[in-house]
Amino acid sequence: MRFWWHLVMSYREVSYDELRQYCTPSKMAILDDLFNVIVSGFDSVDGWIDRCESQLPIVVNRLDEMAEN
């Protein structure tokens, strides 16, 4: 299943070094915090979202918005 998933996904994963190259230091700090939360357990992700939501824009799927209208 995992192999199949990798074949059908259309996005390209980025390395940590690529993130460091293209993200600002403040965004990198937020991402580092997220990575640490994930390592400690997915139950903590909601807390991370609550802490960081005001610092990062919320991603909105505009296709869903258009379908609602």
N, CA and C atoms as an extended XYZ file, in Angstrom:
207
Properties=species:S:1:pos:R:3:atomname:S:1:resname:S:1:resid:I:1 pbc="F F F"
N         0.822       -1.202        0.000 N   MET     1
C         0.000        0.000        0.000 CA  MET     1
C         0.862        1.260        0.000 C   MET     1
N         1.879        1.286        0.847 N   ARG     2
C         2.720        2.481        0.922 CA  ARG     2
C         3.437        2.728       -0.414 C   ARG     2
N         3.935        1.675       -1.036 N   PHE     3
C         4.604        1.824       -2.323 CA  PHE     3
C         3.635        2.391       -3.361 C   PHE     3
N         2.425        1.873       -3.406 N   TRP     4
C         1.407        2.364       -4.331 CA  TRP     4
C         1.119        3.832       -4.077 C   TRP     4
N         1.018        4.201       -2.813 N   TRP     5
C         0.747        5.593       -2.439 CA  TRP     5
C         1.832        6.513       -2.991 C   TRP     5
N         3.082        6.088       -2.891 N   HIS     6
C         4.182        6.903       -3.420 CA  HIS     6
C         4.107        7.032       -4.936 C   HIS     6
N         3.619        6.030       -5.610 N   LEU     7
C         3.512        6.091       -7.069 CA  LEU     7
C         2.423        7.048       -7.535 C   LEU     7
N         1.323        7.114       -6.816 N   VAL     8
C         0.189        7.903       -7.292 CA  VAL     8
C         0.192        9.346       -6.800 C   VAL     8
N         1.011        9.686       -5.825 N   MET     9
C         1.026       11.062       -5.319 CA  MET     9
C         1.704       11.973       -6.340 C   MET     9
N         1.089       13.114       -6.588 N   SER    10
C         1.594       14.005       -7.633 CA  SER    10
C         2.535       15.087       -7.110 C   SER    10
N         2.664       15.221       -5.808 N   TYR    11
C         3.540       16.261       -5.275 CA  TYR    11
C         4.960       15.732       -5.093 C   TYR    11
N         5.882       16.647       -4.904 N   ARG    12
C         7.282       16.293       -4.688 CA  ARG    12
C         7.645       16.618       -3.247 C   ARG    12
N         8.183       15.663       -2.536 N   GLU    13
C         8.608       15.916       -1.168 CA  GLU    13
C         9.877       16.752       -1.180 C   GLU    13
N        10.066       17.545       -0.136 N   VAL    14
C        11.264       18.369       -0.021 CA  VAL    14
C        12.094       17.893        1.159 C   VAL    14
N        13.373       18.146        1.083 N   SER    15
C        14.267       17.764        2.174 CA  SER    15
C        14.275       18.858        3.237 C   SER    15
N        14.804       18.509        4.373 N   TYR    16
C        14.931       19.484        5.456 CA  TYR    16
C        15.826       20.651        5.016 C   TYR    16
N        16.889       20.343        4.294 N   ASP    17
C        17.783       21.401        3.809 CA  ASP    17
C        17.067       22.342        2.844 C   ASP    17
N        16.183       21.789        2.009 N   GLU    18
C        15.411       22.644        1.100 CA  GLU    18
C        14.463       23.545        1.885 C   GLU    18
N        13.860       23.009        2.929 N   LEU    19
C        13.016       23.857        3.781 CA  LEU    19
C        13.828       25.001        4.368 C   LEU    19
N        14.994       24.682        4.886 N   ARG    20
C        15.851       25.725        5.484 CA  ARG    20
C        16.259       26.767        4.454 C   ARG    20
N        16.421       26.343        3.209 N   GLN    21
C        16.831       27.265        2.151 CA  GLN    21
C        15.715       28.245        1.798 C   GLN    21
N        14.466       27.787        1.781 N   TYR    22
C        13.372       28.602        1.268 CA  TYR    22
C        12.449       29.190        2.330 C   TYR    22
N        12.545       28.725        3.568 N   CYS    23
C        11.687       29.255        4.638 CA  CYS    23
C        12.439       30.293        5.452 C   CYS    23
N        11.705       31.274        5.938 N   THR    24
C        12.309       32.268        6.820 CA  THR    24
C        12.666       31.598        8.143 C   THR    24
N        13.600       32.184        8.891 N   PRO    25
C        13.955       31.598       10.191 CA  PRO    25
C        12.751       31.457       11.136 C   PRO    25
N        11.820       32.403       11.088 N   SER    26
C        10.660       32.306       11.973 CA  SER    26
C         9.751       31.139       11.575 C   SER    26
N         9.562       30.926       10.272 N   LYS    27
C         8.764       29.770        9.831 CA  LYS    27
C         9.495       28.467       10.110 C   LYS    27
N        10.804       28.475        9.981 N   MET    28
C        11.580       27.267       10.259 CA  MET    28
C        11.455       26.881       11.729 C   MET    28
N        11.424       27.859       12.615 N   ALA    29
C        11.256       27.578       14.045 CA  ALA    29
C         9.902       26.912       14.300 C   ALA    29
N         8.871       27.392       13.612 N   ILE    30
C         7.534       26.809       13.756 CA  ILE    30
C         7.529       25.384       13.215 C   ILE    30
N         8.173       25.164       12.074 N   LEU    31
C         8.239       23.826       11.503 CA  LEU    31
C         9.042       22.875       12.388 C   LEU    31
N        10.148       23.352       12.943 N   ASP    32
C        10.937       22.524       13.856 CA  ASP    32
C        10.097       22.107       15.058 C   ASP    32
N         9.298       23.039       15.555 N   ASP    33
C         8.396       22.718       16.662 CA  ASP    33
C         7.407       21.630       16.237 C   ASP    33
N         6.851       21.737       15.026 N   LEU    34
C         5.927       20.734       14.520 CA  LEU    34
C         6.606       19.374       14.402 C   LEU    34
N         7.812       19.338       13.854 N   PHE    35
C         8.517       18.071       13.705 CA  PHE    35
C         8.742       17.416       15.070 C   PHE    35
N         9.099       18.215       16.060 N   ASN    36
C         9.298       17.682       17.413 CA  ASN    36
C         7.993       17.151       17.991 C   ASN    36
N         6.889       17.845       17.727 N   VAL    37
C         5.580       17.400       18.212 CA  VAL    37
C         5.209       16.065       17.564 C   VAL    37
N         5.447       15.940       16.270 N   ILE    38
C         5.109       14.702       15.567 CA  ILE    38
C         5.909       13.531       16.120 C   ILE    38
N         7.187       13.755       16.388 N   VAL    39
C         8.034       12.692       16.943 CA  VAL    39
C         7.513       12.254       18.313 C   VAL    39
N         7.013       13.203       19.095 N   SER    40
C         6.537       12.865       20.441 CA  SER    40
C         5.165       12.201       20.417 C   SER    40
N         4.439       12.337       19.338 N   GLY    41
C         3.135       11.688       19.221 CA  GLY    41
C         2.125       12.601       18.572 C   GLY    41
N         1.308       12.028       17.717 N   PHE    42
C         0.351       12.825       16.949 CA  PHE    42
C        -0.724       13.469       17.814 C   PHE    42
N        -0.903       12.984       19.033 N   ASP    43
C        -1.915       13.577       19.917 CA  ASP    43
C        -1.599       15.032       20.250 C   ASP    43
N        -0.345       15.415       20.134 N   SER    44
C         0.074       16.773       20.474 CA  SER    44
C        -0.091       17.765       19.334 C   SER    44
N        -0.449       17.299       18.146 N   VAL    45
C        -0.536       18.179       16.975 CA  VAL    45
C        -1.611       19.244       17.168 C   VAL    45
N        -2.748       18.891       17.778 N   ASP    46
C        -3.801       19.883       18.004 CA  ASP    46
C        -3.293       21.037       18.865 C   ASP    46
N        -2.498       20.735       19.862 N   GLY    47
C        -1.908       21.784       20.694 CA  GLY    47
C        -0.966       22.666       19.901 C   GLY    47
N        -0.203       22.057       18.998 N   TRP    48
C         0.697       22.828       18.140 CA  TRP    48
C        -0.113       23.771       17.256 C   TRP    48
N        -1.212       23.265       16.707 N   ILE    49
C        -2.067       24.097       15.851 CA  ILE    49
C        -2.591       25.285       16.644 C   ILE    49
N        -3.052       25.043       17.854 N   ASP    50
C        -3.563       26.133       18.690 CA  ASP    50
C        -2.488       27.178       18.961 C   ASP    50
N        -1.247       26.727       19.196 N   ARG    51
C        -0.155       27.668       19.479 CA  ARG    51
C         0.269       28.460       18.245 C   ARG    51
N         0.231       27.849       17.075 N   CYS    52
C         0.821       28.459       15.880 CA  CYS    52
C        -0.181       29.056       14.912 C   CYS    52
N        -1.460       28.830       15.156 N   GLU    53
C        -2.474       29.273       14.203 CA  GLU    53
C        -2.426       30.775       13.938 C   GLU    53
N        -2.128       31.564       14.944 N   SER    54
C        -2.101       33.012       14.754 CA  SER    54
C        -0.839       33.470       14.015 C   SER    54
N         0.196       32.639       13.998 N   GLN    55
C         1.456       33.010       13.351 CA  GLN    55
C         1.509       32.619       11.879 C   GLN    55
N         0.714       31.635       11.491 N   LEU    56
C         0.727       31.158       10.112 CA  LEU    56
C        -0.656       31.322        9.498 C   LEU    56
N        -0.714       31.631        8.220 N   PRO    57
C        -2.024       31.717        7.568 CA  PRO    57
C        -2.655       30.325        7.474 C   PRO    57
N        -3.952       30.287        7.565 N   ILE    58
C        -4.679       29.036        7.432 CA  ILE    58
C        -4.783       28.687        5.954 C   ILE    58
N        -4.511       27.445        5.618 N   VAL    59
C        -4.631       26.985        4.241 CA  VAL    59
C        -6.098       26.672        3.986 C   VAL    59
N        -6.624       27.269        2.932 N   VAL    60
C        -8.023       27.071        2.580 CA  VAL    60
C        -8.072       26.458        1.188 C   VAL    60
N        -8.823       25.395        1.059 N   ASN    61
C        -9.012       24.777       -0.247 CA  ASN    61
C       -10.069       25.585       -0.993 C   ASN    61
N        -9.646       26.398       -1.915 N   ARG    62
C       -10.568       27.279       -2.631 CA  ARG    62
C       -11.533       26.518       -3.524 C   ARG    62
N       -11.157       25.317       -3.949 N   LEU    63
C       -12.085       24.513       -4.741 CA  LEU    63
C       -13.298       24.133       -3.903 C   LEU    63
N       -13.086       23.833       -2.629 N   ASP    64
C       -14.221       23.535       -1.744 CA  ASP    64
C       -15.087       24.760       -1.561 C   ASP    64
N       -14.464       25.932       -1.434 N   GLU    65
C       -15.229       27.179       -1.280 CA  GLU    65
C       -16.086       27.440       -2.509 C   GLU    65
N       -15.512       27.232       -3.698 N   MET    66
C       -16.254       27.485       -4.931 CA  MET    66
C       -17.417       26.506       -5.073 C   MET    66
N       -17.218       25.263       -4.648 N   ALA    67
C       -18.282       24.263       -4.762 CA  ALA    67
C       -19.460       24.594       -3.848 C   ALA    67
N       -19.161       25.271       -2.723 N   GLU    68
C       -20.220       25.631       -1.785 CA  GLU    68
C       -21.075       26.777       -2.324 C   GLU    68
N       -20.513       27.615       -3.173 N   ASN    69
C       -21.235       28.793       -3.688 CA  ASN    69
C       -21.969       28.517       -4.924 C   ASN    69
